Amino acid sequence: MCDIHVKDNIDSKLTELGIRAPAAEEYQADIFGKNIGSSRQPGLIDSSNPAEFDTKMESLKEEWKKRHPQGGRFLMYFNKYKADEIT
């Protein structure tokens, strides 16, 4: 699946769960990274190998759960349906 479809699917799931900006933007930045001026803040998609992805994902789990009341549900969705597409 292309990046645009993955982003659209994740955006749709965040909306379905009632996760709106700014929390939704934080989840998206954690996954896809973001540009801040001329610097890049890397996301999960920027992992160079599966081990690096797993390490980054592990460091985000608790933060994702705490960020929004539906964060735990988004984490389960992401791990089940999207993590393998991005790894």
Helices and strands as residue ranges (DSSP letters): H 3-16, H 23-32, E 34-36, E 39-41, G 44-46, H 50-67, H 71-77, I 78-82, H 83-86
